Amino acid sequence: MKLVFAGTPEVAVPALDALIASGRHEVAAVVTRPDAPAGRGRRLVASPVAERALEAGIEVLKPVRPRDEDFQARLREIAPDCCPVVAYGALIPKNALDIPRHGWVNLHFSLLPAWRGAAPVQHAIMAGDTVTGASTFRIDEGLDSGPVYGVLTEEVRPTDTSGDLLTRLAFAGAGLLAATMDGIEDGSLRAVEQPAEGVSLAPKITVEDARVDWTAPALRADRVVRGCTPAPGAWTVFRGERLKLISVGLVGDRTDLAPGELAPAKNHVHVGTGSHAVELLWVQPQGKKPMRGADWARGVRIAPGERLGGTDVG
């Protein structure tokens, strides 16, 4: 089939590579978000998908909005059979959805209808799911609600961050998307409507969502930190300034610390929660590089009874 691939971040590159390498399909063009400012100089930088497409000699389309008439006119000229999508980052209007004869087929990183939305992997970890996966489905005008072509499952490991899990799903999902294109082409796949039961939503994680509540149980603190790593980054407040939390460890049955109370020792620093303590393994103070929690604690000289949390004035 002739394909136009839509995607933007690094997580979409494995799927693009799989389609290029398939030998069965022609990736005629790539649709991605416009170049965005990045780095200290805020210079415009092309998306990872755009860079990979250019390396492969594939035409790159960067519409400001998919409803732009010039973009849709070019899409009609290309006349793709299908538009596979991975983390493109913009809503596709119906008149664009109708251009390819097999529609737009999205690779979504959850077992639909669970975790519809922008941040399925983060929400799965933060909710304590032990199994998640990926689904390919035909995009309709709803939120990740279209009929499903195929699924795969993936274990959520106890130490997984959202970055870890998303990386595995990106590579496994690339194979699923390529197989879905094969099945659509040869007629062996038919999309099946999603069940009405089991729907859950996964909106974008906000900065406030990533703030650790030390009155919650230790497992909740661990899940928030892992679910928000690498982005947007879990955090708390210490002495009026934000402290980024990169990783924590469950301490077991230590329950003598109040929520947020710090207990430094020579080689570790513990913090109380609503249940038992956790260890601050890696943190990042404002304006500094990541460091081990014990090194941070020695540097700031924690006073007896000092706590994390409180008002953010930084």
C-alpha positions, 0 to 999 in steps of 0.5 A, a space after each residue: 500500500 501507499 502510506 503517509 505516516 504521521 508522527 512527531 516524537 522519538 517514540 514514533 521513529 521505530 514504527 516509521 523504521 518498521 514500515 520503511 523496512 517492511 518491503 510491502 509498503 511505500 511510505 510516500 510522505 511523512 506528516 509531523 508537527 512544525 519545527 519547534 524551539 529547543 535548547 538554550 538558544 531556542 532555535 527551531 529544531 525538526 521533530 525526530 520523525 522529520 529528521 528520520 524521514 529526511 534521512 530516508 529521502 521521504 517527503 515531509 509535510 509540516 502543517 500548522 493544522 491538519 485542517 489546512 487546505 494546502 495540506 489536505 490538497 497535497 494529501 489528495 495528490 499523494 492519494 495514500 491508501 492508509 495513514 498510519 499514526 504514532 503520537 502525531 500530536 494533533 486532531 485529524 478533522 473528518 475531511 482529512 480522515 476521509 482521504 485515504 481509502 483505509 483511513 488513518 490507523 493509530 498505534 496507541 500505547 494501551 489496551 483499549 478501551 483502557 487509558 484513552 488519551 494523551 498519556 496512557 503509559 504514565 497513567 497505567 504506571 500511576 494507577 498501579 497496572 501490572 499489565 498494559 500493551 498497545 492497540 492499533 485502531 482506525 481513527 474516528 472523530 471520538 477520543 481513541 474510540 475507533 474500532 480495533 485491528 490488533 493488540 499486544 500485551 506488555 508487563 509493567 515491571 516493578 521498577 519501570 518508569 514511563 520512559 522505560 515502558 514506552 520504549 519497549 512498547 514503541 519497539 513492540 508496537 512498531 511490529 504490530 503497526 506493520 502487521 496491521 498494515 499487512 492485514 489491511 492490505 491483504 484483507 485478513 484483518 477486520 476492525 472490531 468495535 471497542 467494548 462499552 465497558 472498561 473505558 478509562 481516560 489518560 489526559 496529559 499529565 500536568 505539573 501539579 499531577 506530578 507533585 508528590 503527596 507525602 500523606 499518601 501511601 508509599 506505593 503512591 509516591 513510588 508510582 507518581 515518581 516512576 510515572 512522571 519520569 522522564 516527563 514532566 518530572 515528579 517533584 516536591 518542595 524543600 525550603 521553599 524551592 522545588 526539588 525534582 524526584 528522579 527515583 525513590 525506593 520502598 524501605 519496607 516497614 519503617 513507619 516512625 516518620 511523619 509524612 514528608 519528614 526527612 531522616 538522613 543517614 551516612 549512605 541514605 536519606 529516608 522520607 516519611 509517607 502516609 504509610 511507610 518510608 521511602 528512600 530518596 535515591 536520586 534527586 535534582 535541586 533547582 539549577 543543579 545536576 541530578 545527584 544521589 539523595 544521600 549526597 543532596 542530604 549531606 549538602 543541605 544539612 537537614 535539621 531534625 524534623 525538617 520535611 518535604 512538601 509545603 508551599 512552593 515559593 521558588 
